[in-house]
Amino acid sequence: MDGNNNQRDEFAMPNIESARCATPTLTMSKIESVLRTMPALTILESLPVGITISGEDGVVVWVNDTLCTQLGVTSSEIIGQTWRQFPVQKLPTTSPATERYFVPPKAGQPERWLESIPKKMACHDGTSLELCCVLDVTRSRQEKRLFSSTLDLIDSSRLDSVTGLLTKKAIIQELISQLTRSRRYRNPLSVLMLRVNPLEKGPSSLPLATALKAVGGVLKDKLRWVDSAGHWENGDVLLALPETGVESAIRLAEKLRGYLSALELEGTPLLGTRCSISMGIAGWRKDDDITQIIGRASRLLVDEEGRPVDEVKSG
């Protein structure tokens, strides 16, 4: 039993705070020399993460070389200081168990992002020390930035600059995917072709791009996440509606007309005085290809004389 107690005492933290109060001449270097007699510090020194040991007052009394490399300083520059005095910027975090810091770049040193995980340790005399493990998360943050930038680039190449909806190429890809799924599982699928017809005469005439942008905003707000909408060409917008039969698509189209009817631009209603909306709906049929289903929906946008149809039609 005595042997085991001696073993525990060998790894126990010394009462640094009491020693400092009882012996005012005890310097940080002497404290560090005491700490270095502990076998555990040999392990802490060799870890690939930064380590700090602080007293109850938050003053750092020991650091390992990894922490110095992370901060780009020497141990003498930070021992005797608190984390608030370190050359770092504290960042907000959603986790109470961790703290985040940004290390600004300087000559010969790149910028770094660090995460600190503090842990209180009780000493035998009732005092405590705080050990902080400091992780360098710079690479992870840079990879997240790169991934986010890549997604933004991909998204921007798929989005139409006028409407904010998908481009013609992107909506074709979405529709082909949905057609393939319907052929395999026999799931319903509807295509809705929407055409914006600006009024060409009168003071309330509206640029086509302005009307399309307004329509695009309504579609992005009201469609389901599984639905896709893209700027087809000129004033046409194509909607791919998976798991949706023709009757359900008609109900959706009428709701969209209601939303668009309530929309005002510069104090004037969008529909009626400024433009009209034609909608043609085609349901998927066995052996349909993309040109057939889009063709049926498109033909419903005009009457037999080629004039815009200001209503919802299906076929």
Secondary structure as UniProt FT lines:
FT   HELIX           2..11
FT   HELIX           16..22
FT   TURN            24..25
FT   HELIX           28..35
FT   TURN            36..37
FT   HELIX           39..46
FT   STRAND          50..54
FT   TURN            56..57
FT   STRAND          60..63
FT   HELIX           65..71
FT   HELIX           75..78
FT   TURN            79..80
FT   HELIX           83..85
FT   STRAND          89..91
FT   TURN            96..97
FT   STRAND          99..103
FT   TURN            107..108
FT   STRAND          112..122
FT   TURN            124..125
FT   STRAND          128..136
FT   HELIX           138..158
FT   TURN            161..163
FT   HELIX           168..185
FT   STRAND          189..198
FT   TURN            203..204
FT   HELIX           208..222
FT   TURN            225..226
FT   STRAND          228..233
FT   TURN            234..235
FT   STRAND          236..242
FT   HELIX           246..261
FT   STRAND          264..265
FT   TURN            266..267
FT   STRAND          268..269
FT   TURN            272..274
FT   STRAND          275..283
FT   TURN            286..287
FT   HELIX           290..299
FT   TURN            300..301
FT   TURN            304..305
FT   STRAND          312..314
//
